[in-house]
Amino acid sequence: YQNEAEIGASFSKMFGDGGIKREDIFITSKLWSTFHRADDVEAACDTTLTNLQLDYLDLYLIHWPVAVEPGTGSLFPVDENNVAIMDSKAPTFAETWAAM
């Protein structure tokens, strides 16, 4: 988790002068649980592409089948009892997939 920039640096070396072509590698990434809302999906994907130093992904998945509260500044928002805070306005999976 939270290693996209490091992976991107490796991709840059591999696809630059490492002798490996981007189109020869199948790359998958995942939409994190704080970004399930339709308005957040594209920006989350763009951030992933920037961090990975890529122009495209071959497959983009929903990471977990639950949406947690966005906008808290944390990828793992929890309450005072250390329990995950679910997104009170969570979209349906179909809405998230449509935005993807």
Summary of the structure (lengths in Angstrom):
residues: 100
radius of gyration: 15.4
end to end distance: 20.5
largest distance: 50.2
contacts: 238
relative contact order: 0.21
helix: 41%
strand: 12%
